[in-house]
Amino acid sequence: MSQSSSSVVLESRIDELELSRQEQMIALRTSTRHFINSVSPGQIVKKALDEFATSGNLRTGLLRTAIGVGAGLITKRIIRHSSPGLAKKITAWTLLFFLTVWIRKKMS
């Protein structure tokens, strides 16, 4: 008699543990999906843009970005359309360096 009652108790405990395991697996899958969605490249870009837009430096950031891109494009155009001479390439890179330093000082 005691053996059958202990086996019934054991089987009910096993059922409880299996149910608990299933619930934990569902919770794990849900949290994994949530984590993957929050770390996707689209979400990272969205969060970065939200932070950028909510910060008070939106105008300054856009201006710095535009000036930096413009300086890079001008320098690349000089390098690309110049003859393959070393002197012109060094001049273009020097111009880019001084332009970057000047922009950094103006923006600070």
FILOVO-404419 format. One record per residue (C-alpha): residue in three letters; x, y, z. Coordinates in Angstrom, 3 decimals. Layout:
BEGIN
@rest->ALA | east->X | north->Y | up->Z
...
# end
This chain:
BEGIN
@rest->MET | east->0.000 | north->0.000 | up->0.000
@rest->SER | east->2.702 | north->2.453 | up->0.873
@rest->GLN | east->4.476 | north->1.604 | up->-2.354
@rest->SER | east->1.462 | north->2.452 | up->-4.507
@rest->SER | east->0.782 | north->5.694 | up->-2.634
@rest->SER | east->4.409 | north->6.755 | up->-2.996
@rest->SER | east->4.306 | north->5.934 | up->-6.705
@rest->VAL | east->1.146 | north->8.046 | up->-7.094
@rest->VAL | east->2.828 | north->10.914 | up->-5.249
@rest->LEU | east->5.928 | north->10.470 | up->-7.399
@rest->GLU | east->3.919 | north->10.450 | up->-10.629
@rest->SER | east->2.004 | north->13.582 | up->-9.599
@rest->ARG | east->5.289 | north->15.319 | up->-8.739
@rest->ILE | east->6.738 | north->14.292 | up->-12.127
@rest->ASP | east->3.644 | north->15.728 | up->-13.847
@rest->GLU | east->4.047 | north->18.978 | up->-11.896
@rest->LEU | east->7.712 | north->19.206 | up->-12.862
@rest->GLU | east->6.950 | north->18.545 | up->-16.542
@rest->LEU | east->4.279 | north->21.237 | up->-16.500
@rest->SER | east->6.710 | north->23.625 | up->-14.821
@rest->ARG | east->9.363 | north->22.823 | up->-17.447
@rest->GLN | east->6.913 | north->23.535 | up->-20.266
@rest->GLU | east->5.964 | north->26.891 | up->-18.712
@rest->GLN | east->9.638 | north->27.796 | up->-18.291
@rest->MET | east->10.367 | north->26.864 | up->-21.926
@rest->ILE | east->7.523 | north->29.104 | up->-23.109
@rest->ALA | east->8.838 | north->31.967 | up->-20.963
@rest->LEU | east->12.375 | north->31.375 | up->-22.270
@rest->ARG | east->11.193 | north->31.440 | up->-25.904
@rest->THR | east->9.243 | north->34.627 | up->-25.273
@rest->SER | east->12.173 | north->36.391 | up->-23.644
@rest->THR | east->14.525 | north->35.171 | up->-26.394
@rest->ARG | east->12.197 | north->36.564 | up->-29.095
@rest->HIS | east->11.955 | north->39.852 | up->-27.228
@rest->PHE | east->15.754 | north->40.037 | up->-26.893
@rest->ILE | east->16.328 | north->39.230 | up->-30.571
@rest->ASN | east->13.790 | north->41.867 | up->-31.635
@rest->SER | east->15.392 | north->44.488 | up->-29.408
@rest->VAL | east->18.882 | north->43.779 | up->-30.779
@rest->SER | east->17.964 | north->43.711 | up->-34.460
@rest->PRO | east->19.789 | north->46.242 | up->-36.658
@rest->GLY | east->16.552 | north->48.071 | up->-37.395
@rest->GLN | east->15.798 | north->48.540 | up->-33.706
@rest->ILE | east->19.359 | north->49.699 | up->-32.988
@rest->VAL | east->19.125 | north->52.324 | up->-35.734
@rest->LYS | east->15.662 | north->53.363 | up->-34.542
@rest->LYS | east->16.866 | north->53.789 | up->-30.949
@rest->ALA | east->19.922 | north->55.743 | up->-32.096
@rest->LEU | east->17.768 | north->58.076 | up->-34.203
@rest->ASP | east->15.327 | north->58.542 | up->-31.314
@rest->GLU | east->18.167 | north->59.449 | up->-28.956
@rest->PHE | east->19.676 | north->61.751 | up->-31.566
@rest->ALA | east->16.360 | north->63.499 | up->-32.181
@rest->THR | east->15.520 | north->63.915 | up->-28.496
@rest->SER | east->18.901 | north->65.320 | up->-27.582
@rest->GLY | east->19.165 | north->69.107 | up->-27.693
@rest->ASN | east->22.038 | north->68.981 | up->-30.140
@rest->LEU | east->20.065 | north->68.031 | up->-33.234
@rest->ARG | east->20.971 | north->71.136 | up->-35.220
@rest->THR | east->24.623 | north->71.004 | up->-34.190
@rest->GLY | east->24.833 | north->67.300 | up->-34.960
@rest->LEU | east->23.301 | north->67.724 | up->-38.390
@rest->LEU | east->25.605 | north->70.631 | up->-39.161
@rest->ARG | east->28.684 | north->68.710 | up->-38.072
@rest->THR | east->27.643 | north->65.717 | up->-40.110
@rest->ALA | east->26.948 | north->67.801 | up->-43.212
@rest->ILE | east->30.254 | north->69.664 | up->-42.966
@rest->GLY | east->32.178 | north->66.433 | up->-42.383
@rest->VAL | east->30.533 | north->64.710 | up->-45.334
@rest->GLY | east->31.109 | north->67.760 | up->-47.514
@rest->ALA | east->34.783 | north->67.944 | up->-46.574
@rest->GLY | east->35.198 | north->64.253 | up->-47.295
@rest->LEU | east->33.481 | north->64.525 | up->-50.670
@rest->ILE | east->35.590 | north->67.535 | up->-51.703
@rest->THR | east->38.801 | north->65.775 | up->-50.728
@rest->LYS | east->37.834 | north->62.559 | up->-52.508
@rest->ARG | east->36.953 | north->64.573 | up->-55.615
@rest->ILE | east->40.360 | north->66.268 | up->-55.518
@rest->ILE | east->42.116 | north->62.928 | up->-55.089
@rest->ARG | east->40.036 | north->61.118 | up->-57.715
@rest->HIS | east->40.311 | north->63.832 | up->-60.401
@rest->SER | east->43.918 | north->64.649 | up->-59.804
@rest->SER | east->46.732 | north->63.009 | up->-61.638
@rest->PRO | east->48.170 | north->59.977 | up->-59.933
@rest->GLY | east->51.037 | north->62.089 | up->-58.644
@rest->LEU | east->52.048 | north->61.623 | up->-55.059
@rest->ALA | east->52.282 | north->65.364 | up->-54.396
@rest->LYS | east->48.608 | north->65.981 | up->-55.247
@rest->LYS | east->47.480 | north->63.097 | up->-53.073
@rest->ILE | east->49.541 | north->64.330 | up->-50.136
@rest->THR | east->48.155 | north->67.826 | up->-50.673
@rest->ALA | east->44.593 | north->66.523 | up->-50.701
@rest->TRP | east->45.059 | north->64.513 | up->-47.512
@rest->THR | east->46.768 | north->67.473 | up->-45.830
@rest->LEU | east->43.867 | north->69.690 | up->-46.877
@rest->LEU | east->41.422 | north->67.186 | up->-45.403
@rest->PHE | east->43.379 | north->67.069 | up->-42.146
@rest->PHE | east->43.475 | north->70.849 | up->-41.716
@rest->LEU | east->39.845 | north->71.179 | up->-42.760
@rest->THR | east->38.866 | north->68.583 | up->-40.159
@rest->VAL | east->40.869 | north->70.361 | up->-37.452
@rest->TRP | east->39.315 | north->73.703 | up->-38.417
@rest->ILE | east->35.803 | north->72.240 | up->-38.341
@rest->ARG | east->36.437 | north->70.632 | up->-34.978
@rest->LYS | east->37.623 | north->73.956 | up->-33.522
@rest->LYS | east->34.668 | north->75.854 | up->-34.974
@rest->MET | east->32.153 | north->73.366 | up->-33.621
@rest->SER | east->33.624 | north->73.185 | up->-30.117
# end
